[in-house]
Amino acid sequence: MNTVSDVADILVVEDDAYLRELLRIVLGNRAYSLKLVTNGDEAVRYLSGGAKPRLILLDMMMPIMDGSAFLAWLAGQPEISAGIKVIVLSAVDVEQVLGADMQGRDLVCAFVRKPVVVPQLLASIQQALDAAC
């Protein structure tokens, strides 16, 4: 079980090491506590251990468990997903990534295109954390 000090405000689920490091630097400098993982399976293990981040930044194309499979898992775990917001990160257009019938689509607050533009990402994060979506 995670202690309060182990629980991140933001869970970053991203397989690209360069982008993970960029997010660690940019978000860490803004006083967010972060947990960084490389795929959906690692995110499942983190959340299943009792962690309750406020926000998940989710890449859609990853090995082992991709973003779609992770969203479907999260949607099936209401006790875990309650209160958690998701921002999808993807180079693929939102309509291609988030189909109308995609399980877990209702958990997604925002979509940020890759390559990530830092001011746009920060604005999306602030909006997601400030507003009910």
N, C-alpha and C positions, 0 to 999 in steps of 0.2 A: 504494500500500500504506500502511495506517495504521501509525503508530508506536505504541509502548506508551502514550505520553502522550495519543494521540488516541482510544484505545479506552475507551468508557464502561463502567462497571459495569452501568448500566441504560440500555436503549434505550427511549425513550418514543415510541410511534407513535399519535398523536392529532391529529385535524384541528381540534378545538375550541381556539381560541387561549387562551381564559380558563382552561380546564383544563390546557393545556400550561404556562401560566405558573404556575398554582397548584402543579403537580407540580415545576416547576423550583425554586420557592421552598422548598417543603416538603422535597423530597428533597435539594436542594443544601445545605440547612442541616443535613443529617444526614451529610455527608461522602461521599455517593455522587457519583461522576462520572457525568454524564448526557450523552446525545445525544438531542436532540429532533427528530423529523421529523413531517411532516403527513399521510403516507399510506404504504401498503404498498410502493409503488414506490420511494419514497425510502429506506425500510428495506432493501429488496432491494439497492439500489445501495450503501448503507452496509456491509451484511454481505458483499456480493460483493467489496468492496474489502479484505477481510481482517479487518474488525473482529470481535471476539468478546466481546460483552457477557455478563455472567452472567445477566441477566434482561431480558425484554422485557415492557413494559406495553403491551398491544395493544387499541386501540379496534376494534370490529368494523364500525361503519358509517362509512366514509370514502369520499371520492371517489377516482377514478383506480384504486386497488387497495384493496379493502376487507380487513377482517381475515380473512375466510374464505379469500380468494384468497391472502393472504400466508401463512397457516398451511399451505395446500396446497403453496405454493412451498417453504416452510421444511422441510416433511416430506420433500420430494423432494431435499433437500440435506443428507444425513447428515454430510458433512464440515463443514458450517457449523453445523448444529443440535446437534451433539454437545455436551452440557454446558450448553446454553442452556435456561433455564426461561422459561415464558410465563405471565403473568397477564392474563386477559381483562377489559377494562373495557367495560361495556355497560349501557344502560338497559333493554334487552330481557331477559326471563327466560332463564336459562342453558339450559333445555331447548329454547327457540326458537333460541338462538344456536349452541349446540354439539350438533348432531344426532349420533346414535350412529354414523353412517357418515361423519362429517365427516373429511376428510383432515387430519391434523395434530392432531387432538383429543388424542392421547396426549402431546403436548408441553405441554399446558396443566396448570399446577399449581393454579391458583386462579381464581376468578371474583369480581370486585368489581362490585357494582351501582352504576350512576350514579343520582342524584348521589353522587359519591364522598364517603364519610365517612373523613376523614384517619386517625383511629386504626385503623379497620378495614383500610385500605389498607396502613398501615405494618406492622401485624401480619401481613398476608398476604405482604408483601415479605420480612419477617424470616423467616417460616416457609419460604418458597420458597428463600431463600438458605441457610438453616441445614440444611434437610432434603433428602434425595433424594426427588423426586416423579416 
